[in-house]
Amino acid sequence: MTFEIGDLIRVIHPNSLKKMNIVGIIINRKYPNNNWFCIWVPDICKEICFDKSQMEKIL
């Protein structure tokens, strides 16, 4: 799955984070590795970075 800046995502891995129902917006890529993205999580007012394998896009 491809992710773009501005996409709404849900964290799905590991299960402990999936149970927390973390939802956020992709704000930028974490260079130099294109597999990592910085996510703004409004519920906690923080920016957290996740690997693309940990996320799913909310359509």
Secondary structure as UniProt FT lines:
FT   TURN            5..6
FT   STRAND          8..11
FT   HELIX           15..19
FT   TURN            20..21
FT   STRAND          23..29
FT   TURN            31..32
FT   TURN            34..35
FT   STRAND          36..41
FT   TURN            42..45
FT   STRAND          46..51
FT   HELIX           52..54
FT   STRAND          55..57
//
